[in-house]
Amino acid sequence: MHPLNLALFDALAAGFSPSPAMLQLASAIALGSSWACAAVLAWAAWRRVAQRPCVLAVLAAGGAASLISQEIAASMGVPRPFMMGLSPAHVPHGLRAGLPSTHASVMFTMAFMLLLRRSMRDVGLVILAAAVATGWARIHVGIHFPFDVAAGALLGAAIAAALFAMQAIAPQAAATLARPLRALADRRAGPCLVLVFVFAAAWVGLNTPQAIGPAVLEENGPVEKSTVLLYLAAVFCVLMVRVAFLSRPDRVAICVLLLAFAAREADWHQAHWDTSLLEAPLSRILAAMAALAPVAIAAGWLARRTWCASRAIRAWRQWRPEATTLLTFAAVIGAAIILDQLPASLVGQPDLFTAGSSAAFGGYLMLSFEEILELALPVLALLAILQARLGGSRDSATSGIERSYA
């Protein structure tokens, strides 16, 4: 551990003999600052209608910063102060690595993005002050070192700068990418993309665990986290990209389903309902029904809209490219469900990877197909959004791109 990091921690942390008033203040900030920032952003979105796309972009960037910081922390494995016995954990916290601080990464990312936008700098200053206060508070209660917070701030600055640079060059890049995007606007793009993922899944499965670590395919691994992040990106695109034939209820229903897919991929349902609902108390059953009701309503709405649209289609050749991509999306979902059930039916052992070399080989191959095909689902959703925006084969890609930045 760096001496400067330890010296700063000794100066800022409450330690084993804290001041009750300071500890109470730090604990309140450490636990409640995230909700305070969410309230500030909600107020900004409510009061400044024109800045709502900016607020959505900031929230999406915060989600990306959270996933990136957690992945970096897991790979570096730097322990927290209370894990090393340097201080008690004055607020409850899990035994996870702490460099960089996820709270700092998310808050500083959002603060710097808002500061780069002139009309939102006052909100950015509020979020920046909250980020600094949160960094101090989490050091004071013994769950972070100062270098953890500094690393989170640097990561936030890097993400904000990268996104700002991408926004600046987007129109020029769009003109350069006009020809590749024209190929993506074809109705065959979705099935061809799935074939690419199938070949990638076969290659990964055949090379696991000899050349590729099994952790890549495990729960909460890089493939699963990338899938969740791509679902969130698809939600952001649905909210931000203008598509003429999508009404506001259509957008809301699509976002609800995409968020449900993201929650399913992140195993949110297992974290909150890890037992059978038939054996759960009434309160848990009611909570599950309340969570699933919006998903069921959204699915019903989109099914009705799809049925009405399909009646107007007289021949397969009249299908727009995004319709073919969505049909491919549904087929991949079916394949992923089948693959999820195959190991239990093909192998009579619960742990496929300890059965022997041949069983382990087949297990890794099927797991690779399942995880990578699930990764293809949000990519297909993003492709469908792009095809709908470009107008399919009826418009040229260049004109569609120009409308996107109009």
N, C-alpha and C positions, 0 to 999 in steps of 0.2 A: 504494500500500500504506500502511495506517495506521501512523504512527510507533510507537504503543504495541504494535501487533502485531509489528513488526520488533524493538523493544526486548525484548519478552518472548521472542521466538524466539532472539535473540542470547544471552539469559541461560540458556535451557534447552537449546539445541541443542548437539550435540557439535562441529559445525563441521568445519573442516579439520584440527584437531589434537586428536582425541578422547582421552579417558582409556580405555585398553584395557578395564579392569575395568567401568567404567560403560557403555561401548559394548556389551560382551558381555551385561550385564544387560538393557539397554534392548532389544537385538535379540531376546533370548529372550522378553521380555514382549511386544514388538510382534508377533512371529510366533506365539507360543503361547498368548496370553491367550484367544483365541476357543475353543480346545479346552478350556482350563481352565474357562471359564464353562459350556460344554456338559457337562463332567464334573460340575460342581456341580449343575446342573439335573437331570442324570440321577440323581445321588445323592438329590436331594430327591424326585424322582418315585418312586424305589425305596423309600425309607424312609417316605414319607408318602403312603400310598395315597389318602387323602381329598383331597390337594392335587394329584393328577395332572391334573384339568381345569384348574387354575390354571397349572400348568407348561405345558400345551399352549397355553393362551391366551397366555402370555408368549412362547413360541416363535413363535406366529403373528404376534404384534405385532412381534417382532423382525424377521421376514421382511418385513412391511409397511414397517417403518422403513428397512430396507435399500433397498427399491425406491424409496421416497419420497426418501431422501437422495441416491441416485444420480441420480434425475431432476433434483433441484434443483441438484446439482453440475454436471451436464451443461449445464443452462440458464444457469448463472452463469459457468462457465468460468474460475474463479479458479485460477491455476497453483499448483503445489506448490513448496516451497523449492528442491528440487534441480533443478526445471525452470527456475528463475530464476538458478541459479548461486550461490545463497547457502550451499549445503552439499552435500556428496556424498549420494547415496542409500546409506546404510550397509546397507540391506536391499533386496533386489530389489523393484521396483515399476513398474507401467505408467505411461505418460504420460497420466494422466487428471486431470481437475479435482479439487480437494481440499476445497472448501467446500460443504456441511459434511462432516465426517469420517464415513464410513459406520460404522467401528468404534465411534466414540463414539455415533452415533445409535442403533445397535442395543443396545449395552451399557447406555446410560443409560435407554433405553426399558424394557428388561427390569428394570433395578434399581428404577426409580421404580414400575413396576407391582407388583413384589414388596413394596416398602416400603409401598404403600397397603393391603396385605393383612396384617392383624395376625399371623396365624399363619405368615407367610412372611417376616417382617421380618429375621430373622437371615440367611436366604439372600439377601435383598435387600441387606443391608449388605456381604456378601461380594462380590456382583456389582458394587455401587457402588465398593468399593475396587479391584476389578479394572478397572473403567472408568476411574477416575482414574489408576491406574498405567499403563494402556494409552495414555491420552491423553498423559501425560508421555513415555512410551517412543517413541511415534511422532513426537513433536516432536523428541526427542533424536536420533533416527536420520535426521532431515532430510526426512521425507515429509509433514509437516503443520505448519502454522502454529498458534499458540495459538488464534487466532480460529476456525480450522476445528474444533477440539475443542470450544470453547465453543458454536459454532453447533450441533454435533451434540448436545451436552447439552441445549440449549434445545429442539431438535426432539424429543428423547426425552421431555422433560418435557411438551411440548405433546401428543404422542401419548398418553402415559400418562394425562394429565388428561382428554383427550377420551374415551378408552375408559372411564375411571372414571365420567365423567358419563353416558355412554351406558348403563352398567350400572345406575346409580342410577335412571334414568328409564325403563328398559326395560319394567317391568310396567305403568306408566301409559300408555306409548306403545302397548303391545300392545292395551290396551283401546280406545284411540282408533282404531287401525288395523284393528279387527275386521272392518269392512265391506269395505275393500279386500282384505284377506286372504281373505275369503269368495269373492271373485271369482277370486283366484289358485288356490283349491282346486278350481275347476271343471276338467273334463277338457279343455276347449277352450282353457285358458290357455296351454299350451305351443305349439300351432300359431299362436295369435294373437300370442304373443311373437315367434316367428320371423318372422311377417309384418312386425312393427314393425322388426326388425333388417334385413329385406330392403329396406324403404322407406328406412331410414337409410343402408344401403350404397349404394343408388342415388343418394341425394342427395349423399353424400360423393364418390362417383365422378364424378358430373356436375359437381361444383364443384372438382375437383382438376385442375390446380394453380392455377386462377385465384383462388379465394377461400380454399382450404384448402391448406396447405403439404404437399408430398409426404412430408415427414418423418413425418407422422402415420401413414402406412401402411407406412413402411419397416421393415426388420428392426430389432429392439430399439427401436422407436418406442413412443409412448404406447399405441396399441391393443394391441400385442403384450405390453407390460409389464402392462397392465390385465388381459389374459387370464390371464397367469401368476398374478397376484395373486388373481384370482377363483377359479382352480383351488385355490390354497392355502386360500382361505376355505371352499371346498366340502369340502376334506379336514377342516378344523377342525370344520365343522358335522356331518359324518358321525361324527366321534369324540365330539362333545358332545351331539348331539340324540338323545333316546331314541325309537326306533322299535320297536314290539313285534315285528314279523315279521322283523327283521334280527338274525341271530345274530352272535356275535363274529367267526367266519370271514368272514361276509358283509361286515362293516364293514372288516375288514383288506383283503379283495379289492377292495372299492370304492376304498379309499384308495390302494392300490397302482396301480390303473388311473388314478385322477385325478392322482397324482404323475407317472405316465408321460406323460400328456397335457401336464402342466405342463412336464416336461423336454423334450418334443418341441417345444412352443411356444417355449421358451427356447433352442432349438437346442443343447441339451446334447449330443446325439448327434454333431453336427457338430464340436463342440469337442473331443470325445474320440476320435471315429472319423471323421476327415475323409477317409479313403481307403477304397476297397473292401475289405471283409473278406476277399475272395478273394486279395488281394495283401498282406494284413497278416501280420505274424509270428504265430506260434502263441500267444504270450502275449496279444496283443491280441484274438485270436479267442476265447480262453478267457474273457477279461475281459468281452467283449461277451455271450457266452453266459451268464455268471454274472449280468450285469445284466438280461438279457431273460428269464431263467428265472422269476423271481417274477411278471413281467408275464404270461407265458404261463399260469402256474399260476392266477393270479387270474382271467384271462379264461376259462379252462376251468371253474373253479369257478362263476363267475357264469352262464356259459352253461348249465351243468347245472341250476343252481337256477332259472333262467328257464324252461327247458324243463319242469321239473317243475311250476312254477307255471302255465305256460300250458295244461297238460293239464287243469287244474282249471277253466279258464275256458270256459264253454259258448257265450258270445255276446259280441259286441263291447260291448254295453251294460253287461255286468258288469265291464268293465275298470275298475280304479281309476284316478283321474286321474294318479297318478305313473307308471303303466304307459304311458299315452298320451304323457306327457312324455318318457319314456325312448325310446319308439319315434320320437318327433320328434327326439330327440338323435341316434339312429342315422341318421336320414334326413339330418340336417344334416352329419354326418360324411361321408356319401357325396357330398353336394353339394360340400363343401369339397375333397375329394380330386379330384373331376372338375374343379373350377375351378383347382386347382393344376396340372393337366396340360394345360388348354386353351391357354394362351399358346404353348407350344412347338409345338402342332399347328396352330394357326390362323395363326401368323406365323412365317415362315422365318428370322427373325433372333433371335439370342440376347438382344439388348437391345431390348426392346419399346418403350422410351420415347425412343429416338433414331431410330426408323424414320420418323417423320413425324407430322403433326398428327392424322390419323385413327387411325393405329396407336397413338399415344400416348394418345389419348382412350379407345380400347378397352382399352388396357393398364391405365390407371388405374381404369377401371370394373370390370374383372375383378379387379384387385388389391383394390379396395374390397370387393367381394362376398366374396372369399376371407377377408380379414382380419376383417371385421366378422361374418361367419358363424362364424368360429372364436371370436370374442368371445362369440357367443351360446351356445356349448357349455357353458362353466362356469355361465352364467346359468341355462340349462335344468337343469343338475345341482342348483343351489341351489333352483330351483323344485320339482324332484322331491322333494328333502329336506323342503321346507316342506309339500308336499302329503301326503307320507307321515306327517309329524308331526301335521298337522291331521286326519288320518283321512279325507281326501277328502270326498266328498259325503255320507258316512254320519254325520258329526258336524258340528255348527255350528262356525264359525271361532272364536267366542268360547270355547266349551268346550275346543277344542283349544289355544288360547293359554293358558287357565288351567292346563291340564295341563302345558304347557311350562315354566311357572314354579312348578309345585308342588314 
